[in-house]
């Protein structure tokens, strides 16, 4: 089991140096302006630079924000997760308990610092985590996501299949992030909504649906109830990479098989190495569709709801075993690139 370093959550930090990159063809990422195509649109909308500047002031395209009514959010369906196939790599990871490098430390919110009492048996439901609504043409679905601390303070991390449908597919549209969404509360979006500006994922996911690279990023407009960045509003988790595949973990998400995905659930325990044939970790949470993209957090702090994201929810099998991809230097590179997408 990895030995955790002592970390500070008092302010942001960002890694200036990177470990040596491992050679391979699956390291690159690509991005796209987040598509918008609402019912009645024959094609995705295009925006001028002036319109994008206006959207930064308004929190995004008003039509997208208006589209996601409470009724549509409640009626959304979990995004189908990819099949849990065995993806054989040329080399396997040898050390499962290697301590990770901390790329960025958690940072607390500067505005929304409220916390809720978490009912047993789960832990504090961090407002840094939330539900990612995805509205395709005349449809609606959801994934899970969380905010991470980057210099732009605009980046969410999620699963690759929550931003792009994989081999032979396209970028998903009309993405809106709602921190700590709870359909059972009168105020379902306690700090507002954040519309996607740019989407990013690994080329290996886009071209080959490789589950080892099922990681995605969403760069957001300013928004929410205070019209500022998502991390300034709800705080941001840190990022850990190049550790082992076995670690203490708290997993968060919106699984459709628990309360219909209408509120956040948590699972905690020890993630273990999935297989010598791939780069993933596993834990039996029995989190179904809709939990995809939820953060796997190492060193989770119940007092402030922050920790270090070390993987994201990717798949579930018939036995309730969930799996997430390994975070290596390429994930750090993708996070840096997502930060630069703004």
N, C-alpha and C positions, 0 to 999 in steps of 0.2 A: 504494500500500500504506500502511496506517495506521501512524503513528508512535506507538509505545507509550510511555505515561508511566511513570515510575519508581514502583513500587508496593511497599508493605510488607505482609508476611504475618504480622507479629508479633502482630496482634490484630484484633478485629472493627471494622468501620466501617460506617455506614449513612448513606445520603444524606438530608439534612434538607430540601433544596430540589429542585425538579423543573423541567425545562424546560417551556415552553409546550406545552400539549396541542394536537395537531392535531385539528380537528373531524372527526367521522366517526361512523358507526353501529356500528362493529365494535370499540369500545374496552372495553366492559364485560365483566365476568366474573361467574360465578355459582358457588356452592359447594353441597356436600351432605355430610352425614355419610357417611363411607365405608360403602357397603352391605355387609352380611354375610349371605350365603345359602349354606349348606352343603348337601351331599347329604342329603335327607330333610326339609329345610326347605321348606314350601310357600310361604313369603314371606320377604322380608328380615327379619332380626331387629331388634327395637327395644330400646333400652337406657334405663334411668333415669339421672338425673344421678349417683346413688350408684354405679351400676354403672360408669359412665364413670370416676369417681374411682378405683374399685378397679382398673380396667384400666390406669390410669396407673401404678399400683404393680406390676401383674403384667406390664406390657409389651403389653397388649392382651387381647382375648378369648382365653382359653386354647384354646377350640375351634378358632379360626382358626389359631393357631400350631401346634396339634396336627395340623390338616388338612394343612398343608404339610410332609409327611414327605419325607425324602430321595428316596424312590421317586417321589412325586408331582412333586417338583421336576424330577427327571430325565426324567419322562414328559411334562412340559408342552410345549405347542406354541407357536411364535411367534404373537403376536397379528397378525392380518392387517392390513397397512398399507392406508390408503385409496388409491384409484386416483390416479395422478399426472396429473390434468387441468389445463388452463390456466384459471386464475381471473382474469378480466380486471377490473382496477380502473380507476376513473375517472382517477386520476393515477398516474404512475410515479415512482420515485425517480431523481433526476437525478445525484446524486453518489455513486459507488460506493466511494470511498476515504475518506470522511469519518471522522475519528477519533471513537470512541465516548465517552460519559460513563461513568465507573465509579460504579456505584450502591453496591456493597458490595465490600470487599476480601476476599481469601481469608483463612481462619483455619485454623491447624493444629489437629489433634486434641489433646485433653488427656489421652487415655487410650491409644488404639491408634495408636502411632507406627511400627509395624513396616512395612517395605517389602520387596518381593521383587525378585529380579533378573529383569529383563525379558529374555526371549530375543529375539535379533535376528529380524526387523528392526524390532520395535516399541519404543516407549519404556516408561518406568516405568508399570506398571499401578496407577493410584492407587486406594487403598482408599476414597476419597471417592465413587467410582463403583460401581455395582452392578446387580444384576438385580432387576427388579420383577415379582414373580409375581402373576398375576391369575387367580383361580379363580371362574369363573362357575358356574352351577348344574350340578353333575356334570361339570365340565370344568376344564381348567387351561391357562393360556397364560402368556406372558411378554413384557415390554418391557425397556427399559433406562432408567436414571435416575441422577441424581447429587444429592448434598446441596449446598445453597448456604447461605452464611452470612447468617443473619437474626437479629434479636434473640432470637426464640424458640428458635433453633437446632434447629428441628424440620422444616424445609421441604425437600422434594425437588422438582426440576424435571424434567419429562419431556414427552412429546408429549401433545397434547389427546386424541388417539384412544386413549391408554393409560389414560385415566381416564373417558372418555365416548365412546360409539360414534357420536356425531355426529347429523346430521339424522335425526329420527324414532327415535332410539335412547335409551339409558338410561345411567345411571352404572354403571360396572363394579364388581365386588364382590370381596371377600376379598383385598385387595391387601396384600402383604408385601414389604418391601425387604430384600435380602440384599447387603450391601457385599462387593465383590470375590468373588462366588460363583465357585466352581471345582469342577465335578463330578468332575474328575480327581484332586482332593486328598482325602485321608482326612477332613480337616476342611473340608467344603464351604462352611460359613458361618463364616469365621475370627473374626468379632467378633459373631456372632449375627444376629438378625432384628429388623425394626422394622415393626410393623403400622400401616396407614393409619388415621388418625382422621378426616380431612376431605379431600375432593377438590375441586378448583377448575379451571375452564377458561373460555375465552372464550365468550360467548353466540353469537358468530358461528360458532364451531366447532359448538356444540351445535345451533344452528338451521339452519345452511346448509352444514356440513362444509367451511368455507372453509379451505383449506390455508395461507393467509397467517396464520391464527390457530390453527394446530395446536400449541398450547402448553398444558401442564397442570401443576398443582402438587399435591403430596401433603403434607399436614401429618400428622406421625407421633406416635404415643405414644412415651414413653420406652421403651427396650427394650435389646436387645443383651445381651451377656454381663455388662455392668456396670450395667444398669438405668438408664441415663441417656439424654440426648438424642442424636440421631444425629450432630449436628455436634460435640458434645463427644467422641463416640466416634471418629469417622473424619475430622473436619475438614470444612470447607465451602469450595467454590469461591466466588469473587466473581461479580458480575453486571455485564455491560457492555451498554449500550443506546445507541441513536441514533447509531451509527457507520455506516460504509458496508457494502455487501454483499460487499466483497472484503477478505479478511484472512487472515493466517497462522492455521492452525487445526490442532489435534489432536482427532480424533474418537474417541470410545470407545463401545463397546457390545457386545452379545451377538448378533451376526448368526447366523442359523440355517444359513447357507451356509458358515460357517467353524467347524470343530470342533463342528458341530451346535448351536452356541449354548451349549455347556457351559462355556466360559470366556471371559473378556473379550478382545476384540481392539481394536487401535488402528490408525488411519490418520491420516497427517498430510500437509500440503501447503498450497496456497493455495485458499481458497474464492473463487469468482468470482460475479459477478452472474448470476442465472438468466435474467432476461428483463426488458425494459422494461415488461412487462405485469403483473408481480406483484412482491411484496416478499420474494423468497426468494434464498438463496445456493445454490450447488451445488459439489460436489466428487466426483470419481470414486473412490469407495472400494469399490464393489461390496459394500456391506453390505446383506444381505437382511433378511427379516422377523425380528423379535426385537431388531434394533438400534434400533427406533423409540424415541425419547425419550432416547437417549444424548447426552451433552453434546458440543457443538462448542466447544472451549476455545481461547481466544486467550491468548497469553502463558503457555503452559503451562510449568511449571517441573519438569523431570525430577527435581530433587533432592528436592523435597517433595511432588510429585504434585498441585500446586494451580495454579489459573489462573482465568481469567475466562470464564464461560459467555456465549457471544454468539449461540448458536442451539442448537436440538436437532434430532436426526434425525427427519425426517418421512416421506420417501418414497424409493423407489428405482425406476428404470426398467429396461427390458430391456437397456440398454447399461451398467448398473452405475453410473449417475450418481445420487448421493444429493442430496437437497435438504432445506433447513431454513428455517424462517420467520425473518423479520427481527425483531430485538428493538428495539422502540421504547419510548416512554414508557409505553404501555399495558401492556407486559410488566413494567416496573417497578411500575406500579400493581397489577397482578395479584400480583406477588411480595409487595408490602406487604400486600395483602388476605389472601394465604395465611398470612403471618406473623401476622395478626390473627385467623386462624381458630382459633387455640389459645386 
